[in-house]
Amino acid sequence: MRTFIPWLVAAGILPCVTLVSCKKDPGEGQRQNLEDAGYSMTPEDFLRAAEGDDLKALESMMSGGIAAGVTDAKGRSALHAAAAAGSVKAATLLLDRGVPIDLTDQSGRTPLMEAVMHADPEMVKFLLRQGGDPSLKDSDRYKPLMLAVKAGRADMVAELAPYVRQDLDDALLAASILGEAQVIDELTNYGASIYARLEDGRTPLMLAAQHGRAEAVEMLLDIGANRFTMDSHGKTAAELAKEAGHEDLAARLAAEPGEGDFVLEEADALAEEMVAEVETGREEVSDEEGDASLADNENGADPPVDANDAPTGEAPEIAGGGLPSADPEAEQGGEETGSGVVIEPVDPGAEPGRPAVAAPRRERISELEGVVVGGGPARTPAEEAGRNDVAEPSTGGSTTQAATDPAPVVMRAYRENELPLRVDSTTEESAMIQVVGGAKQEVAVGSTIPGSTLKVIRISRKMQSGKENQGEPVEVSVVTLSDGRSGVERDLVVGLPALAHDPVALVEDASTGKYYVARTGQRFRTADGDDYLVGDVRPNQIVLEDVKTGETRTIPLSGPRG
C-alpha cells in the first residue's frame, strides 16, 4: 500500500498532509523565486543574471543545479557576459566558483576580450589583475590589444599596454593605417616607437599618409615623426600619399628640405629634449589621474586599490597575420645644477603603467660610460614573469639571462633623426646619393651635396654586423660626411637610413630616477658591482650584455607613462 501513496498524491487522489513522501522539492522554492524575478533555470537566463550583476539570482540558479561554467549556444559563459557588461561582482563570484578566467567561446574570445570590446577600463583592469592572459588570440588571430586598436579604444590601450610591450609597435602600425589618432598617442606614451617599420621600410607616418588619415598624420608629426624618412624603395610619406590620391596630405608633407634639415648632430644634445618629452607625458597622466580622483571623491567612490599585482603579457597579429586593410622642462621650483634638466623619479610603488611622480629634483644628465646606477626596486609581476625582458643573441657568450633579476635601468625615450637623403651606391671616387624630392646624383669625394653643407670627405669599406644580417659580419661601403658648419663627421652605410647622429636612448636609473644617455658600446656598473655593455640601442629596446658572464637581456622602451 505504501508504494502507491506517492502515486496517489501525484494524481491528486490523496491530499498531501504529513507523510514523509510528500516533502517539497528543495529547488521548487528557488525556482519560484527566480520566476518571480523574471528568470528561468536556463543557461541563457544564467548569463543574463551575470550581465545584470544579480548575485542573488546567480546563487539560486547554481544551488538549483546550473553549473557556474555553463555556456549558451555560442559557447559564451556567464563570465563572458559579466565581463562584457562590466559586472565585477558577478565576475568575482564566478571566478570564486572555479570558472576559468581564460575560457573561450566559439569565436575564441576570452572574457578579457569581451571586456575590451564592450566594457569599461575598470573591468579590463580587474580581469588583468585576476590573471587574464592578454597574449591569447581569438579565431581571427586578434589579441586584446589589437581589438582595442580596431575599436579606437585608447582607454583600453592604456590598461593593456604595460602587459604587452612587445606588441606595441605592431599596434602602432595598425592604428596608423586605421587613423586612430588618440590610440597612437596612447601607444607612444607607453612605449610604441614612431620609428617602427614594416619589412618594406614603411613607418607609421607613411602608413597614415598612404591611407589618407589626416588626423593620424598630424598626431604623428606632433610627436616627432620625420617626414623625410624613406622606405626601402626610397619613397617618403608625401610620395606614398600622392600615389594613393591623397593630394592634400601629400602637399602637407611635401615641402622641400632646407639646409637646416641636413645638419649632423651630436647625440648628447638631444638629452634635454628627451627628458622634456618624458616629463610632459608624466605631467599629463598625473593631471588625468588627479581629475579622476577628484571625480571619484565627489561621487563617493571608494579609493583606488593598490595595484602591485599584475599578470602577464608575442607579437600581436592582425587577422591572417597581416595588418588591417584601409577599409576595415616642466616648470619646477628649486636650483638648477648641471644641465638644468628637471628630473622627477618614478614612485616604485606606483601601479603598473601609471607611474606616480615623486618630489621633483634636478640632476645632471651624463652618458652611461663610467657611471654607477642602482639595482632598482622590485618589478611588477609582469616583469618578474620575464615578459618584458627577452633574451637576444649576442655576438659572443651565452644568450641566457636571469629574467627575474631587477633591471638596473628603464628605457624611457629613443631618438634618431634621419637625414633627407640616402646613399644608393659608391665607387672609389664618388657616391650616388638620392636627396628627398630630387633625382639621384653623383657626388665626388671632396664635393658638397647640393642644397646642403654636407661634404663627402671619404669613401671606404669595413666589416659590420647587425640585425640586418642576423649578426654576421659583412663588408659594407661607407661614405663619410662632414658638416661644413659644425665640423661634425658621420659615417653613412650604403643602403641603410642616413642618420644625423648615433641612435640614443634616455634611460632612467631604476632606483634613483636619474637620467642618462645610452649609446651602443658604452659601459656602466651597477651599485651591486656588475659591469654591463650597451650592446645595441634600438627604437623599441636596448640590449645589455653582462661583461663578466656574456649573458644578454633586452630592456623594452617603456615610454613616459610605462
Backbone torsions as a table, in degrees:
resi	resn	phi	psi	omega
1	MET	NA	-38.3	-175.6
2	ARG	-63.9	-31.9	-178.7
3	THR	-69.6	-18.6	179.8
4	PHE	-88.8	-11.9	-174.0
5	ILE	-62.9	-49.2	178.9
6	PRO	-57.0	-37.8	179.2
7	TRP	-65.3	-41.2	179.7
8	LEU	-65.8	-38.7	177.6
9	VAL	-65.5	-47.2	-179.0
10	ALA	-61.6	-32.3	-178.6
11	ALA	-81.6	-7.8	179.3
12	GLY	83.5	8.5	-178.8
13	ILE	-80.6	-39.4	179.9
14	LEU	-113.0	125.7	179.4
15	PRO	-69.1	147.6	178.2
16	CYS	-84.9	116.8	-178.6
17	VAL	-117.2	-85.6	-176.0
18	THR	-123.8	10.2	-178.9
19	LEU	-67.3	139.7	-179.9
20	VAL	-56.3	-38.6	-177.1
21	SER	-68.9	-7.5	-179.5
22	CYS	-94.4	8.8	179.6
23	LYS	-59.9	143.3	-177.1
24	LYS	-73.0	146.3	173.7
25	ASP	-58.6	124.3	-177.8
26	PRO	-56.6	-30.5	-177.8
27	GLY	-85.5	-6.0	-174.3
28	GLU	-66.3	-41.4	179.4
29	GLY	-64.8	-38.5	178.5
30	GLN	-65.0	-41.2	178.5
31	ARG	-61.4	-41.1	-179.9
32	GLN	-64.3	-41.8	178.2
33	ASN	-62.4	-41.3	178.6
34	LEU	-63.8	-42.8	179.2
35	GLU	-62.6	-39.2	178.4
36	ASP	-63.1	-31.7	-180.0
37	ALA	-86.8	0.5	176.7
38	GLY	92.0	17.1	-179.7
39	TYR	-115.9	157.9	169.1
40	SER	-127.4	164.3	-176.9
41	MET	-79.4	69.4	179.6
42	THR	-130.0	154.5	176.0
43	PRO	-56.8	-37.2	-177.7
44	GLU	-63.9	-41.6	179.4
45	ASP	-74.5	-28.5	174.5
46	PHE	-62.0	-42.8	177.3
47	LEU	-66.0	-37.1	-179.5
48	ARG	-66.4	-37.7	177.2
49	ALA	-65.1	-39.4	178.1
50	ALA	-65.2	-40.7	178.3
51	GLU	-60.2	-37.7	-179.6
52	GLY	-87.5	6.0	-179.8
53	ASP	58.5	34.2	-176.6
54	ASP	-91.2	89.9	-176.1
55	LEU	-66.6	-37.3	-179.2
56	LYS	-61.4	-44.5	179.2
57	ALA	-66.3	-41.4	179.0
58	LEU	-61.3	-45.7	179.8
59	GLU	-60.9	-44.5	-178.9
60	SER	-62.0	-43.2	-179.1
61	MET	-66.3	-40.7	179.1
62	MET	-68.0	-36.3	176.1
63	SER	-65.6	-31.0	179.9
64	GLY	-82.7	-0.1	173.6
65	GLY	116.4	-6.5	177.7
66	ILE	-76.9	129.9	-179.2
67	ALA	-73.8	143.1	-178.2
68	ALA	-60.6	-30.2	-177.7
69	GLY	-96.4	16.5	179.9
70	VAL	-59.7	148.3	-179.1
71	THR	-125.9	160.1	177.3
72	ASP	-89.9	-169.8	-175.8
73	ALA	-63.1	-21.8	-179.9
74	LYS	-97.3	6.3	179.1
75	GLY	81.0	9.0	179.6
76	ARG	-82.1	136.4	177.2
77	SER	-96.0	171.4	175.7
78	ALA	-63.4	-30.0	177.4
79	LEU	-66.7	-37.3	173.6
80	HIS	-59.4	-46.0	-178.1
81	ALA	-64.0	-43.6	179.1
82	ALA	-63.5	-41.4	-179.6
83	ALA	-63.6	-43.9	-178.9
84	ALA	-65.3	-31.9	-178.1
85	ALA	-90.0	-7.3	-177.0
86	GLY	74.6	26.8	-177.6
87	SER	-89.2	88.5	-173.3
88	VAL	-68.5	-39.4	-178.3
89	LYS	-63.9	-44.1	178.2
90	ALA	-63.7	-41.6	179.2
91	ALA	-62.1	-40.7	178.8
92	THR	-61.9	-45.6	178.6
93	LEU	-59.9	-45.7	-177.9
94	LEU	-65.8	-39.7	177.0
95	LEU	-65.4	-39.4	177.6
96	ASP	-63.5	-29.3	179.5
97	ARG	-87.3	8.6	171.3
98	GLY	94.8	9.7	177.1
99	VAL	-69.4	126.2	-179.7
100	PRO	-62.2	133.7	-175.5
101	ILE	-67.7	-26.4	-179.0
102	ASP	-107.0	27.0	174.8
103	LEU	-57.0	135.3	-177.5
104	THR	-109.8	148.1	175.2
105	ASP	-91.3	-170.2	-176.1
106	GLN	-66.1	-20.5	177.4
107	SER	-94.8	8.2	177.7
108	GLY	78.7	11.2	-177.1
109	ARG	-89.7	138.5	177.3
110	THR	-94.2	166.4	173.7
111	PRO	-55.0	-37.3	178.0
112	LEU	-60.3	-43.4	177.9
113	MET	-62.2	-41.0	177.5
114	GLU	-60.5	-42.4	179.7
115	ALA	-64.2	-41.8	179.0
116	VAL	-60.6	-39.2	-176.7
117	MET	-77.0	-34.0	-167.2
118	HIS	-127.8	-19.9	-171.3
119	ALA	-99.8	-153.7	179.8
120	ASP	-115.7	168.2	-176.6
121	PRO	-58.7	-30.9	-179.3
122	GLU	-62.7	-37.5	178.6
123	MET	-66.8	-42.0	178.0
124	VAL	-62.6	-43.9	178.9
125	LYS	-60.2	-43.8	179.4
126	PHE	-59.6	-48.2	-177.7
127	LEU	-65.7	-36.8	176.9
128	LEU	-64.1	-41.2	179.0
129	ARG	-66.6	-28.6	179.3
130	GLN	-82.8	-1.8	176.2
131	GLY	106.0	10.7	176.0
132	GLY	-57.9	134.0	-173.3
133	ASP	-92.1	111.6	-179.9
134	PRO	-80.2	2.7	-179.5
135	SER	-96.9	-5.6	-179.9
136	LEU	-73.8	156.0	-179.3
137	LYS	-120.5	147.0	174.2
138	ASP	-82.8	-175.6	-175.5
139	SER	-67.3	-16.7	174.3
140	ASP	-92.5	5.0	178.2
141	ARG	71.2	27.3	174.4
142	TYR	-95.6	132.8	170.7
143	LYS	-89.3	165.9	179.4
144	PRO	-53.9	-41.4	-179.3
145	LEU	-61.3	-42.6	-178.4
146	MET	-71.2	-30.4	173.4
147	LEU	-63.4	-39.9	177.7
148	ALA	-64.6	-40.8	178.5
149	VAL	-62.9	-47.6	-179.6
150	LYS	-58.7	-38.2	-177.6
151	ALA	-83.0	-4.4	-179.1
152	GLY	70.9	27.5	-176.0
153	ARG	-93.3	85.5	178.4
154	ALA	-62.3	-33.0	-179.8
155	ASP	-65.6	-36.6	177.0
156	MET	-70.8	-37.4	177.1
157	VAL	-57.3	-41.0	-179.0
158	ALA	-62.9	-34.1	178.8
159	GLU	-76.2	-37.9	-173.8
160	LEU	-82.7	-33.1	-170.3
161	ALA	-53.0	-45.0	-178.2
162	PRO	-62.8	-18.4	-178.0
163	TYR	-91.4	-18.5	-172.0
164	VAL	-136.1	55.6	-175.3
165	ARG	-60.2	-32.9	-177.8
166	GLN	-68.4	-12.1	-179.1
167	ASP	-97.5	-7.1	-168.0
168	LEU	-67.6	-37.9	-178.7
169	ASP	-65.5	-43.3	177.5
170	ASP	-62.7	-39.2	177.9
171	ALA	-63.4	-38.0	178.5
172	LEU	-65.6	-42.6	177.8
173	LEU	-60.7	-42.1	178.8
174	ALA	-66.0	-44.1	179.8
175	ALA	-61.8	-32.8	178.8
176	SER	-69.7	-39.6	175.9
177	ILE	-63.6	-42.3	-177.4
178	LEU	-79.5	-14.4	177.8
179	GLY	78.5	28.0	-178.2
180	GLU	-88.8	88.4	-172.9
181	ALA	-62.7	-44.7	-178.2
182	GLN	-68.2	-34.1	175.3
183	VAL	-64.9	-40.7	177.0
184	ILE	-58.6	-46.4	179.8
185	ASP	-59.5	-46.3	-178.0
186	GLU	-66.1	-43.9	-179.5
187	LEU	-60.3	-43.4	-178.5
188	THR	-70.2	-30.0	175.4
189	ASN	-65.3	-27.9	-178.5
190	TYR	-100.3	5.4	172.1
191	GLY	121.2	0.7	172.2
192	ALA	-68.5	143.2	-174.2
193	SER	-103.1	128.2	175.7
194	ILE	-67.4	-9.3	178.2
195	TYR	-93.4	3.6	178.0
196	ALA	-59.1	150.1	-178.6
197	ARG	-140.4	149.5	165.8
198	LEU	-76.5	174.1	-178.5
199	GLU	-62.3	-27.0	179.6
200	ASP	-89.0	9.7	174.5
201	GLY	89.2	-0.7	180.0
202	ARG	-73.0	136.7	-178.8
203	THR	-99.0	171.7	174.6
204	PRO	-54.4	-41.4	179.8
205	LEU	-62.9	-42.6	179.2
206	MET	-62.2	-42.4	-179.1
207	LEU	-65.9	-42.8	178.5
208	ALA	-63.4	-42.0	179.7
209	ALA	-66.9	-43.4	-178.5
210	GLN	-63.0	-31.3	-179.0
211	HIS	-99.3	10.9	173.5
212	GLY	70.0	30.7	-177.1
213	ARG	-94.3	84.3	-172.5
214	ALA	-61.5	-45.0	-178.6
215	GLU	-63.4	-40.5	178.2
216	ALA	-65.9	-38.6	177.2
217	VAL	-59.4	-46.4	-179.4
218	GLU	-63.1	-41.3	178.9
219	MET	-61.6	-46.0	-178.4
220	LEU	-64.4	-39.3	176.0
221	LEU	-64.7	-40.1	179.8
222	ASP	-61.9	-33.2	-177.6
223	ILE	-98.2	15.0	167.3
224	GLY	108.1	7.5	178.3
225	ALA	-63.4	142.6	-176.3
226	ASN	-97.7	118.0	-178.0
227	ARG	-73.7	-10.1	179.7
228	PHE	-93.2	-5.0	178.6
229	THR	-60.8	140.6	-179.4
230	MET	-114.0	147.2	174.7
231	ASP	-81.5	-173.9	-175.7
232	SER	-68.1	-12.7	177.2
233	HIS	-100.2	7.4	178.2
234	GLY	79.2	17.8	-178.5
235	LYS	-101.6	143.1	178.8
236	THR	-97.0	175.0	177.4
237	ALA	-59.4	-40.4	-179.7
238	ALA	-62.3	-43.2	-179.0
239	GLU	-67.2	-38.6	178.5
240	LEU	-67.0	-38.5	177.8
241	ALA	-64.7	-41.3	-179.5
242	LYS	-65.4	-43.8	179.4
243	GLU	-60.9	-31.9	-178.5
244	ALA	-86.4	0.2	176.9
245	GLY	88.1	13.0	179.4
246	HIS	-97.1	75.7	-171.6
247	GLU	-62.4	-40.9	-179.0
248	ASP	-62.5	-44.0	178.5
249	LEU	-66.3	-39.7	178.7
250	ALA	-59.5	-42.6	179.0
251	ALA	-65.7	-37.6	179.6
252	ARG	-63.3	-31.8	-173.8
253	LEU	-101.2	-7.2	-164.7
254	ALA	-96.0	11.2	-179.6
255	ALA	-58.3	140.5	-180.0
256	GLU	-66.4	141.1	177.0
257	PRO	-67.0	140.6	176.4
258	GLY	-100.4	179.5	-178.3
259	GLU	-57.8	-35.3	-178.3
260	GLY	-66.0	-17.9	179.6
261	ASP	-83.9	-7.6	-178.1
262	PHE	-103.5	13.2	-174.8
263	VAL	-73.1	132.7	171.3
264	LEU	-85.1	134.8	-171.8
265	GLU	-117.7	154.3	168.6
266	GLU	-88.3	128.1	-172.8
267	ALA	-59.2	-35.7	-175.7
268	ASP	-63.7	-23.4	-178.7
269	ALA	-67.5	-13.8	-177.9
270	LEU	-88.1	-4.1	-173.3
271	ALA	-60.1	-49.6	-176.6
272	GLU	-64.7	-35.2	177.6
273	GLU	-62.8	-41.5	179.5
274	MET	-67.6	-40.9	178.7
275	VAL	-62.6	-41.9	179.2
276	ALA	-59.8	-39.6	178.6
277	GLU	-63.3	-44.8	-179.3
278	VAL	-63.9	-46.1	-178.4
279	GLU	-65.4	-36.8	177.2
280	THR	-62.8	-43.3	178.3
281	GLY	-61.5	-38.5	179.9
282	ARG	-71.7	-37.1	177.0
283	GLU	-61.8	-41.3	-178.0
284	GLU	-63.5	-46.1	-178.9
285	VAL	-69.1	-33.3	177.6
286	SER	-65.1	-41.9	177.7
287	ASP	-64.2	-43.4	-179.5
288	GLU	-61.5	-43.4	-177.8
289	GLU	-73.2	-30.7	174.9
290	GLY	-63.7	-43.2	177.6
291	ASP	-63.6	-40.7	-179.2
292	ALA	-65.7	-40.4	179.5
293	SER	-65.0	-39.7	179.0
294	LEU	-62.9	-43.3	179.5
295	ALA	-64.5	-40.3	179.4
296	ASP	-62.8	-42.4	-179.5
297	ASN	-65.4	-38.8	179.6
298	GLU	-65.9	-32.9	-179.1
299	ASN	-89.5	2.5	179.8
300	GLY	74.0	23.1	-177.8
301	ALA	-75.1	154.8	176.3
302	ASP	-67.5	150.4	176.9
303	PRO	-63.9	153.8	-178.4
304	PRO	-61.4	145.2	178.7
305	VAL	-75.0	140.6	176.2
306	ASP	-65.5	126.3	-175.2
307	ALA	-117.5	86.4	169.0
308	ASN	-101.5	-2.3	176.0
309	ASP	-104.4	132.2	172.6
310	ALA	-157.7	141.3	-179.3
311	PRO	-85.2	-155.7	169.2
312	THR	-21.5	176.2	169.1
313	GLY	-160.6	NA	NA
314	GLU	NA	150.3	-166.3
315	ALA	-64.9	133.1	-174.0
316	PRO	-66.0	151.5	176.5
317	GLU	-128.9	147.3	170.5
318	ILE	-89.9	168.4	-176.7
319	ALA	-46.7	131.9	178.7
320	GLY	73.8	8.9	176.7
321	GLY	85.5	-1.9	-179.5
322	GLY	-108.0	-173.2	176.0
323	LEU	-89.4	157.5	-177.5
324	PRO	-65.5	154.1	179.3
325	SER	-75.0	170.4	-178.3
326	ALA	-65.0	-26.1	-178.1
327	ASP	-78.6	-66.8	-176.7
328	PRO	-35.0	NA	NA
329	GLU	NA	100.6	-177.9
330	ALA	-28.3	146.6	-177.5
331	GLU	-86.6	116.6	-178.1
332	GLN	-132.6	160.4	175.0
333	GLY	-86.3	174.7	176.5
334	GLY	106.1	172.0	-175.4
335	GLU	-91.5	144.3	179.0
336	GLU	-87.3	142.0	172.4
337	THR	-136.2	155.7	177.5
338	GLY	60.1	-125.2	-176.1
339	SER	-76.4	-12.0	-179.4
340	GLY	79.9	15.0	-178.8
341	VAL	-86.3	136.6	179.0
342	VAL	-79.7	128.1	177.2
343	ILE	-113.6	129.2	176.1
344	GLU	-124.0	100.9	-174.5
345	PRO	-64.0	153.5	176.8
346	VAL	-76.5	140.2	173.0
347	ASP	-73.6	115.1	-176.4
348	PRO	-59.4	-22.2	-178.7
349	GLY	-91.9	7.2	-176.7
350	ALA	-69.7	157.2	178.5
351	GLU	-65.0	140.9	178.2
352	PRO	-53.8	128.9	178.8
353	GLY	83.1	-3.5	-179.5
354	ARG	-132.6	65.7	-173.5
355	PRO	-64.4	129.7	173.5
356	ALA	-81.7	154.8	-177.6
357	VAL	-104.6	121.9	-179.9
358	ALA	-80.5	-179.1	-179.5
359	ALA	-58.8	136.7	-176.2
360	PRO	-67.8	146.5	169.9
361	ARG	-150.7	154.5	-174.9
362	ARG	-105.0	132.3	-177.7
363	GLU	-133.1	158.9	176.3
364	ARG	-81.2	135.6	172.7
365	ILE	-88.5	132.2	176.8
366	SER	-141.1	167.4	175.1
367	GLU	-74.0	161.1	-178.5
368	LEU	-68.0	-28.3	-174.3
369	GLU	-50.7	117.5	173.8
370	GLY	85.9	-8.2	-177.2
371	VAL	-89.3	162.3	176.9
372	VAL	-112.3	130.3	177.5
373	VAL	-117.6	154.2	-176.6
374	GLY	-72.4	170.9	-178.8
375	GLY	-79.8	-20.2	175.6
376	GLY	92.3	156.1	178.3
377	PRO	-77.3	173.5	175.8
378	ALA	-62.2	142.7	-176.8
379	ARG	-90.3	169.0	177.3
380	THR	-68.6	158.5	176.9
381	PRO	-56.3	-32.5	178.0
382	ALA	-62.5	-41.3	178.1
383	GLU	-71.3	-39.4	-179.8
384	GLU	-61.4	-31.2	179.9
385	ALA	-72.7	-5.1	177.1
386	GLY	84.0	9.6	-175.6
387	ARG	-77.6	-18.8	-179.2
388	ASN	-102.9	-1.8	178.8
389	ASP	-129.2	103.8	-175.3
390	VAL	-111.5	130.1	-178.6
391	ALA	-62.8	137.7	177.8
392	GLU	-119.0	144.0	177.4
393	PRO	-62.3	138.7	175.9
394	SER	-108.4	170.4	-178.7
395	THR	-75.6	-7.1	177.2
396	GLY	-171.3	158.5	179.3
397	GLY	85.3	-177.2	-177.2
398	SER	-72.6	151.0	176.6
399	THR	-103.1	6.2	-179.8
400	THR	-82.9	166.1	178.7
401	GLN	-154.3	158.1	174.7
402	ALA	-91.8	95.1	-172.8
403	ALA	-65.0	-21.6	-176.8
404	THR	-87.8	-9.1	176.4
405	ASP	-69.1	136.1	178.1
406	PRO	-61.4	137.2	177.1
407	ALA	-72.2	134.7	-177.9
408	PRO	-71.6	-24.2	-178.9
409	VAL	-134.3	159.6	174.7
410	VAL	-118.8	130.5	178.5
411	MET	-83.9	119.1	-175.6
412	ARG	-103.7	-32.4	-176.8
413	ALA	-154.2	160.9	179.7
414	TYR	-139.6	146.4	177.8
415	ARG	-137.6	133.8	165.0
416	GLU	-146.2	143.1	179.7
417	ASN	-125.3	111.3	-176.9
418	GLU	-84.5	129.8	176.4
419	LEU	-70.3	152.6	-179.4
420	PRO	-79.6	49.4	179.6
421	LEU	-157.6	164.3	174.6
422	ARG	-147.4	138.4	177.9
423	VAL	-84.3	118.1	-175.1
424	ASP	-89.1	-40.5	-178.6
425	SER	-164.6	168.8	179.9
426	THR	-141.5	158.4	163.9
427	THR	-120.5	-174.1	179.2
428	GLU	-66.9	-25.5	-172.7
429	GLU	-114.8	-7.6	-176.2
430	SER	-154.4	165.8	178.1
431	ALA	-126.1	138.7	174.2
432	MET	-91.2	115.0	-172.6
433	ILE	-121.0	132.3	175.1
434	GLN	-103.4	123.3	176.6
435	VAL	-101.1	140.1	179.6
436	VAL	-53.7	131.4	177.8
437	GLY	85.0	0.0	-178.5
438	GLY	-136.9	177.6	179.7
439	ALA	-84.2	165.6	175.2
440	LYS	-65.6	143.6	-179.6
441	GLN	-140.8	146.4	-179.7
442	GLU	-88.0	127.1	-179.6
443	VAL	-121.1	118.6	-177.4
444	ALA	-77.8	155.7	174.7
445	VAL	-58.1	131.9	-177.2
446	GLY	94.1	-8.1	-179.1
447	SER	-100.9	159.2	179.7
448	THR	-97.6	139.7	176.9
449	ILE	-67.4	124.2	-177.3
450	PRO	-53.0	136.5	178.9
451	GLY	84.3	4.9	-177.6
452	SER	-140.2	178.8	173.0
453	THR	-109.1	18.1	-178.5
454	LEU	-90.6	126.6	-178.5
455	LYS	-111.5	137.5	173.3
456	VAL	-79.3	113.0	-176.5
457	ILE	-106.9	-15.1	-178.0
458	ARG	-164.0	146.5	171.5
459	ILE	-127.5	128.3	-175.0
460	SER	-145.7	178.5	175.7
461	ARG	-130.1	146.4	178.9
462	LYS	-151.2	164.7	175.4
463	MET	-88.9	134.3	-178.8
464	GLN	-144.0	140.6	175.8
465	SER	-119.3	152.7	179.8
466	GLY	-175.7	178.4	-177.3
467	LYS	-68.0	-20.3	178.7
468	GLU	-63.4	-29.6	-179.9
469	ASN	-121.6	35.6	175.6
470	GLN	53.3	33.8	175.4
471	GLY	80.7	-3.2	-179.6
472	GLU	-83.9	135.2	178.5
473	PRO	-68.6	132.9	176.0
474	VAL	-134.1	158.1	178.8
475	GLU	-83.8	130.6	-179.6
476	VAL	-127.3	157.4	176.5
477	SER	-94.2	135.3	-174.3
478	VAL	-124.9	132.4	174.5
479	VAL	-110.5	122.9	178.4
480	THR	-96.5	123.6	178.0
481	LEU	-108.2	153.0	174.2
482	SER	-127.6	133.8	177.9
483	ASP	-82.2	116.9	-176.2
484	GLY	-62.2	-21.7	-179.4
485	ARG	-89.6	-45.1	-174.7
486	SER	-99.4	-18.6	-176.9
487	GLY	80.3	0.1	178.7
488	VAL	-67.1	135.8	177.4
489	GLU	-108.5	152.1	-177.5
490	ARG	-150.8	135.5	176.2
491	ASP	-93.1	129.3	176.0
492	LEU	-114.0	131.9	-179.3
493	VAL	-94.0	133.1	-179.7
494	VAL	-57.4	131.7	176.2
495	GLY	87.9	-11.1	179.4
496	LEU	-105.1	158.5	177.2
497	PRO	-54.6	140.5	-179.1
498	ALA	-90.8	102.9	-177.6
499	LEU	-93.9	142.3	-178.4
500	ALA	-78.2	-10.4	-179.6
501	HIS	-159.4	167.1	174.6
502	ASP	-64.0	140.9	174.5
503	PRO	-58.9	136.1	-178.1
504	VAL	-132.7	152.0	175.5
505	ALA	-122.6	147.1	169.7
506	LEU	-97.1	119.1	179.6
507	VAL	-116.1	151.9	-177.7
508	GLU	-116.2	130.4	173.5
509	ASP	-60.0	121.5	-173.4
510	ALA	-63.9	-18.9	-177.1
511	SER	-106.1	-27.8	-176.3
512	THR	-110.2	-18.3	-177.7
513	GLY	83.7	1.4	178.0
514	LYS	-72.4	148.4	-179.9
515	TYR	-103.0	147.3	176.3
516	TYR	-140.7	154.7	176.6
517	VAL	-96.2	125.6	-178.0
518	ALA	-113.3	134.4	175.3
519	ARG	-132.3	156.8	179.4
520	THR	-57.1	134.1	177.5
521	GLY	96.5	-9.4	-180.0
522	GLN	-78.6	157.6	176.5
523	ARG	-122.6	154.6	170.7
524	PHE	-153.6	165.2	-179.2
525	ARG	-122.3	138.0	177.3
526	THR	-83.3	166.3	178.6
527	ALA	-62.2	-21.8	178.3
528	ASP	-83.2	-1.9	177.2
529	GLY	91.8	8.7	178.5
530	ASP	-86.8	133.4	179.1
531	ASP	-97.0	133.4	179.9
532	TYR	-124.6	148.0	172.5
533	LEU	-112.3	133.8	174.3
534	VAL	-78.3	101.0	-174.1
535	GLY	-73.7	-33.6	-178.8
536	ASP	-162.4	146.8	174.1
537	VAL	-119.7	116.6	-176.1
538	ARG	-120.5	165.7	-178.9
539	PRO	-57.8	-30.1	-175.5
540	ASN	-119.2	6.8	179.7
541	GLN	-171.9	159.2	167.4
542	ILE	-116.3	149.2	-179.8
543	VAL	-110.1	123.8	179.2
544	LEU	-108.6	140.9	176.4
545	GLU	-121.2	127.3	175.5
546	ASP	-70.7	115.7	-174.2
547	VAL	-60.6	-36.0	-175.8
548	LYS	-76.1	-44.5	-172.7
549	THR	-101.0	-18.6	-176.3
550	GLY	80.5	-0.5	178.1
551	GLU	-68.6	145.2	179.8
552	THR	-119.9	154.8	174.0
553	ARG	-148.4	151.0	176.3
554	THR	-107.0	142.3	175.8
555	ILE	-111.7	114.2	-175.7
556	PRO	-73.5	154.3	172.7
557	LEU	-66.6	120.4	-178.5
558	SER	-96.7	-22.0	-177.9
559	GLY	75.1	174.4	-176.8
560	PRO	-66.9	-28.0	-177.2
561	ARG	-100.8	-10.1	-172.8
562	GLY	-79.2	NA	NA
